Amino acid sequence: MKYLARIAVVAGAVFALLAATAADAARKPKDILQYIPEDTPYVMAFVKPFPDEMIDKMEPAIEETLAAYRSMMEFAMDEAAAEAAEQSDAEALSAEQRAQFEALADELIAIFSAEGLESAGIGRDSLFAIYGDGLLPVMRLALTDGEKFAATIARFEEKAEQKFDVADLGGVSYRYKDFDEKIRLIIATPGDDAVVTVVPIAYAEERLAQTLGVKKPRKSLHRSKVLREISKEYDFTDHLVSFFDVKRIASSFLGDPSGLNAELLALAEYDASQLDETCRNEFMEMAGIAPRVVIGYTGVDEDRLDARMVVELREDIAGGLMTLPAAVPGLGPDLGGLFTFGFSLDPMALRNFYEARLDAMEADPYECAALAELQASTEKGRAALAQPIPPIAYSFRGILANVTDITGFDLATDKPPESIDGSILFAMENAQDVVNMAALMSPQIAALNLMPDGKAKLMDLPELAELGQQVFAALGGNGLAMSVGDNADENAEAMLTAKVTSPSPLMTFSMDAKRYYEFVGNAVMQADEADEGEEPMPEEVKKAVRDIMTASGSVYERMSTNVLLTKRGIEVDSSIKLVD
């Protein structure tokens, strides 16, 4: 029965994870936020529903994805049962136990559908939040029907013949299971909410009452200005607002912990007193370099989903990093091709930034013994800066590659592409000087006699002769562009004259999502046998992964991401366009 007990626990954990993947909110933000302490070190809160039109569009893909996960669960359960059957007589499952196991597996697998989720009291518009009560992780899910959720948990218990223990706190009944005499898993359904958390067994009732929502925190995120200020600063919608307070988390480990955090750290056998005051202060200083990470949606409608993540940085660090991106024509906007990737970088600005950080570390060196190696790296940094670098390297500004189309490529037979349509830009200052140097080493380049007039010229490249394609190159004052495929001459010239966005991204990426997911799905199915010492991916799992990729490709049309360095820090803006 010990084996079934472990299965029951796993089932409960998987169910909790599944619940956390349900979509957004059917009730008011207050219904969730009022239970989250204002001083939480982290939170991810979905507190407003997506538009019905968006959910309607995504629901078939979600159903297909759940079906694929269901297949993987069936395979995993079969494998677990087979493994158990091969154990020694003393450990092997009896016929009755195997029947219990199979019944439990069937119950768990049944959840992996829209109908199954609804029968468990989890609607497609259920809101949820994951947050920290101190360092303690808590998930609170707004249910459509609390009784259905509780009944689902009860069926798991019945099928496994392994009951959770039951306790009562302030009129709220909850189920729990203890692990290793230290940790307790708790599942509670106060009202029409589900609360899943892990706490120390020696957890004070007063703290547990707050965690379960029997007692609300004295100051909550609902009444706090924190989320409103974050939303206003970063143009977040109400659909999702989240943050990770790095300084607050660090202080839990570096300060004098009390209450809940003290209990958790004691369980982890962590003793902050082992660090002297110097080390504590210097580690807190390092945490202050990136004191907070915030994430949220910036635009939500039936056709697209825009999101932003910002790693907030200390003012001097952010100011230094802002100098790194360089002007690269065309970098930033989604070019609409099959695949686009590019980045920008000013090498001299990078050198100056790195030198400034070395200066700062030498002027105010770390004294903590644990940071001795980091402090010693300044000497290596100075040596690296002293190495000679060709002056022409500092003319580099970035790269932008845009693949419009690839045809005839077959992973199964390693067949090379029949044709490629694409362009690449090497952005640089003094591009003519760079080309002249390259001409000294390449007769092909010298024969082109490229001039910085932006006019495309045909290149003689035998490497592409098999494809029957021509390559055109164009030189301008700000870079060298090459293009292959239809209208290659025009495309090469257009790369040089594209608009320079301001501020220039550090990195950009965009793709045709449907074709990407189709490619990944096919690649998984055609993957070779695993390397020596590794087990090959089972065929059932391959098919499930392929189905997940196919489902994703049926709902996502395009994806794009830009990484920017601003006065606020590192900003990652992402956009997903949904299929019509």
Order of alpha helices (4+ residues) and beta strands (2+ residues): alpha-alpha-beta-alpha-alpha-alpha-beta-beta-alpha-beta-beta-beta-beta-alpha-alpha-beta-alpha-alpha-alpha-beta-beta-alpha-beta-alpha-alpha-beta-beta-alpha-alpha-beta-beta-beta-alpha-beta-alpha-alpha-beta-beta
